[in-house]
């Protein structure tokens, strides 16, 4: 099972006009402990995007963990900086900008 994301209602278009393709997405990401590493980034499509420009750190739902996250070099996915390198199973909150 791959990581999934629920897009939250606070998500919005990142700039004016409202028809802009750029979005600021607030999401709850459910990590499955297999994606997030260099070989298996979380695809931008999980967040309803084609390209990720930036990402906040991921915060676990019980506030026990903060994980650094970054777009892949080509912007098509999201990498997490964890040890081990995969996103540990759990629910995380993050804010992602892209289009």
N, C-alpha and C positions, 0 to 999 in steps of 0.2 A: 504494500500500500504506500503510495506517495504522500508527501506532505500536502495538506489542504489549507485553504484560507477562507474565512468568512469576512466579507467586506462590510465594515461597520457604517452606520448611517451618517457619521460625521465626515465621511469621505467627500471630496469636492473637486471641482475643477480648479486647477492651480493658478490660473490667471484669467484676466478678462480678454475676450468675450467668453460667455458661458459655453460657447460651442468649441472652445479650445480643446485639442486632443490631450493636452497635459492634464494630469490628475494627481491629486494628493490622496492616497489611499490609506485609511486606517484599517488594520486587519487583525483578526485573531488567527494565528497560524497554529495548526496542530502538527507538531513534529512527530515523525515516525521512526526516528533514529537511523534512517538510511540516507536522507538527503541533506544537502547543505555543504558537503565537502567539495573540494576542487573537482573531483570526477563526477559528482552528482549534484549540481546546483539545483535549487528550487526554481523551476521555470517561471518567467515573468507572467505567463498566461494564467498561473494559479491566482494572481492578483488582478486579472482582467487587463493586463498590460502587454505590450509588445516589447517595450524597452524600459529598463529601470535606470534612473539617473542617480538616485540616492536612497538611503535607507537609514532609519534610526536603529539603535541597538534593539534587540528583542528582549522583552521582559517577561519572565515566566509568571503564570497566573497566580502562583502563591508567593510572589515577590522574593523568591529564594535565589534567583539567577538572572544575571544580565549577560547577554551574549552579543558580541560585536558582529555586525553584518555589513556586507558591501555588495554592490552590483558586480557581476562578472566583468571581465575586461571588455567584452563586446556588448554588455548591457542586457543580454537575453535571459539572465537568471540572477539568483541571489545566493551568495556564499556566506557561511557563518564561520566565525573564528572560535571553535570549541575544541576541547580535548576529551575524548577522541574527536576527530574532525567532523563528525556528523552531528546534526541537531538532535539532542536528547529528546526522547519521547516526552510530550507534554504540550500544553497550550501556552502560546506566547502572544504578546501584543507588540505591534510595530507600526511605524508610519513610513510609507514608501512613496516616492515621487517618480513619475515617469509618464509614458504615453503608450 
